[in-house]
């Protein structure tokens, strides 16, 4: 099989890039391994995000999700404050059914002419003029360009020889449970000594509940679920919004670190989305950055100067993100001597 471009990873970044490239008349093969789509429920779009997604994927991409009208947070004090999106000029936010959203992005790329196939690659090699990618079933694909959209693993870039640089070891313990009908449609955030919690209602009467902490601060594997449920019960506000969780439930652990790939591009390859750079979920900028990055890479392909400018801008965004992180974590001083907060305020 031959294609102008092979994109490994069919999430929103890969789908955005494919949609732009097919619009330029290039043939695109979008490889979907099925492992990451919708793996972390509870993704939210802040005000302004809806217009961005429509501009890249069309109006249908925001159908079937849930409007978000604000954010409640207990951060820096025990009081629960509210930020209403009605006060912003950008309108409401959106709580995504992430599996549905990813499928909508892929469908749009397919409608634009991209070929979407299931599978995983076992090896990649370059002759300088083209890439040959060998799939696990033995099939081979030749392409002029290879794009890594594999998420935080950066599995293509790492195989090529790039390295992932992490600024922290943040992880999220995530559980999806039944939503008891919280009247406030939006995210609730609460700082605690070992990190912070968030919870968001989802479409279909579900709710995501997550604790963010550092990987080395997690309980031992055998005690992890019980410790998570016990810590949730000690929260002042998140536990009220969540209510009783039926059964023990086993929270899944996901990486949530701020990290960047060095380099992000090279001879006829590049990384986009979380494969290039990922952000602390507190910033709420990960999904929008990934889609913008994917679309811009699609326009910059075959233009070395434009690709270098994109990489410089991602590093600039990383610096701005670090400053924003420092500011927000610096607002919480109640547990300055605890390991999680000391690392971010020391």
N, C-alpha and C positions, 0 to 999 in steps of 0.2 A: 504494500500500500504506500502511495506517495502523497505528500501534502506539503503545501508551502510552510505551514506552521503546525507544530504539535504542542498542545497545551496540556500539561499533566496536572489534573485537578479541576473539577467542574463545579466549584463553588462560585460565589458571586464575583470574585476577582477574575477567575478564569473565564466565566461566562461573559463578563463585561468586555474583557480583552477580545474574546472570540467575536462578539457582536460588532466591535469596531473594525476588526481585521476583515471580516467578511464584507463589510460595507466598503472596504477598499478594494474588493475584488479578489482577495486572497483565499485560497482553500485552507480550511482550518479543521484539524482533528482534535476534538476535545475528549480527553480520556478521563472517565469517571470510575474511580475505584470503589465508590460507595461507602467509604469508611468515615468521612468527616461530615457529610451533609446532615444538618440538624443535630449534630452530636452534642451541642451545648444549647439547650433550650433557653429561652428568655432573652433573646437579643432584642434590643430596643433601638429605635431610630429617634434621635432628638429632634426638636423642631427644625425644619429645613431639610431633614433627611428625605421626606416623601418626594419633594420636588426633584431632588437629585436622582433618586431611584427611577422616577418616571422618565427623566431625561435620558437615562441610559437604557432602560428595559421596557419602556412603554407604560401606559396607564394600568394595564392589567396586573402588574407586579405588586401593587399594593392592595389588591382585592383579597378578601378572606382573612384579614388580620384585624387587630383590635386597636382602636384609638387609645392614646395615652394622654391624660390631661394634666399631668404634673408629676413631681418627684417629692417624696417626703424623706427627710433625713434627720437622724440624731447623730450629729458630728460636732465634736467640740464641747458638747454639753449633753445632759440627759434629756433635754427637751426635744420634741419632735416638731421640726419646722417644715413648711410646705412651700414649694415653688410651683405656682400655677402657670401652665403654658399659655393660658389665655392672655397673660401679660406680655408675651413676646410677640413681635411682629411676624414671626415665621410660622405661626399656627401650632396645631397639636403635634405631638409625637406619634409614634406607632409601636405597638408591641407585636413582634413578628411571631408567627408560627414558622419557626426556622426551616423545618423540613419542607413545608409548602413553599416558602420564599425561595429556597435554593432550587427547587424544581421549576418554579416560575422563571428564574434567571436562566436555567438551562434550556427551557422551552423557547425562550426568546432567542437565545443564541442559535438554536436549531432552526427556528423560523427564519432567521437571517441567512441560513445556508451552512452553518457549521455542522459537521458530522460528529455525533456524540456516540462513543462506544464504551462499554464496560471493560474493565480489566486493569492490570497493573504491569508496569515495566520491570524487567529483571536486570536490564543493562542498557547503557547508552554509550555510544562512541562517536567521535567526530573525525572526519577526514579533512576538515578545514572548510570545504565547500558545502558539506551537508552533514546532518546527523542521521545515524542509524540507531533506532530504539527497538530493542528486542523485548517482546512481551512475555509474560510468564507462560503463556500457552505456546510459545515458540514463534508466534507471528512477528514480523518485522515491519517497521514503518520508517521510511526515509523522509526527511524534511529539511528545509533550508534553515528553519529556526526552531529552537526548543525553549519552551517557557515553563518555568516552575511556578505552579499555583497550588502547591501541596500543603499550604498552611505552615504552622510553626515548626514542623519537622524539616522543612526545606530539603526534602529527600533528594530532589534532583540536583540542587546546588551543592549539597554536601558531597554527593557522589562525584561531581565534577571537580571538587577540591576547594569549594568555598567553606567558610567556617561561620558558625553561629555565635554571636557575642551576646550574652545575657547580662542585663543590669541588675536583675534580682531573681529570686526563686519563687515568685508568687504562684500559687495554685488555687484552684477553686474546687471545693467539694459540693457537688450539685445533685439535688434531688428534685424530681417533678412529682407533685402530689395533686390531690383534688383541691379545687378552689372552693372555699365555702361561701363565696359571694361578697368579697370585700367591696364596699361601695365606691372606693377611690380607685379608678383605673389608672394605675401608674406604679412606678418603682418605689420601694421603701428601702432605705439604707440605714444601717446602724453600726457605729463603731463599737468594738469590744476590745478587751485587753490583748487578745491573740490575733486581732486583725479586724475584719469587718464583714457584715452580712448584707445580702440584698435579697429581695423577693419581688417578683413581678407576676401578675396574673397573665395567663395565656389564653388564646382562643380554645374553645372546647371545654370550658370549665376546669381548666388545669392551672397550676401555679408552680413556678420554679422557685426554689429556695436554695441559696448558696452561701457558703462561708469561704471567705478569701483569707488565706494565711500563707506563710512560707513553707516550702516543702519539708524543711527540717523540723518544723514545729508541729507537723501532723502527728497524731497518735500512732502507735504501732499498728500494723495492718489488722491484727486480730481485734483490737479495741476501737478501731476507727469509727465504725458506724455508731456504736453506743456513745462514744465521746461526742460525736457530732450532734446526736439527738439531745444529749444532756446539755451541750453548749447552747443549742437552740432554745431549750426551755429556760435558760438563764437570761435570754435577751429580754429587754423591756418592751420593745415595740414590734419587732419582726414576729415574735411568737404570737402576739395578739392578732396580727394580720393573717398569719398562717392558720392558726387554730390547731386542732388536734389532727395529727397525721396518723392515718390508719395503718397499723403494722409498723414494723421497725424501719423498713426501707433501707437500701444500701446506696449511700451517696456515691456517685462516680467522681473520680478525680481527673481534672483537666488542667493542663498548663495555662497559666495566665500571666506569664512574665513579660516584661518589656525587653525586647531583644531585636537584633538586627543582623542581617547576613552581610559578610564581607568576602568578596565583592558581591554586588547585587546583579551584575551583568558581566558579560565577557564576549568571546568570539561566537556570535550567532546564538547566544542564549541570554536569558534574563529571568529574574525572579519578580513576582508581583504579589500584592496582598500580604497576608501574614507570612508568606514564605520569604518576603524581602524584609519586612519590619512588622513587629507586633507591639501592642500597647496595653498598658494597665487598663482593665475594664472600667475603672473609676472614671476614665476620661470620656467614655461613650463615643470614641472616635474610630474604633477599629473597623467596623463594617463600612462606614462611609469612606474612610481612607483607602480601604482595600478596593472598593469599586472605582474610586477616582484613579487609583494607581493602575488598575487593570485597563481602564479606558484610555488613560494617557499613554501607557506602554503600547497599546494597539496603534495609536497614532504615531508613536515615535519609532516603531520598528523600521529598520533599514536606514535610520538617521542617527549616526553615532553621536553627533552633537546633542540632539534632542534626548537621547538615552542618558548621556552623561548629565544633562541638566535635570532630568528626572531623579537620578540617583542623588545629586546634590540637594535637591529639594526634600527628598525623604530624610536625609541626614539633618537638614535644617528643621524639619518637622520633629525629628527625634529630640533635638535640643530644646525646642519649644515645649514638647511634651514633658521633658525632664523638669523644666522650670515650673510647669503647671502641677506636676506631681509634687514637687517640693512645697509649693504653696498650699495645696489642699491637705497633704499629710501634716504640714506644719500647723494647721488649724486645730488639730486634735492633740492636746497636751496633757490629758488626764493620765495617760499611761506611758509617759516619756521614758521611763526606765525599763519597761517591758521590751523583750527582744524585737518584736515586730516593729514597734514604733521607734525604738532607739535606732534601728538601722536606717530609718527614713528621716530621722530628725537629728542624728548625731553629726 
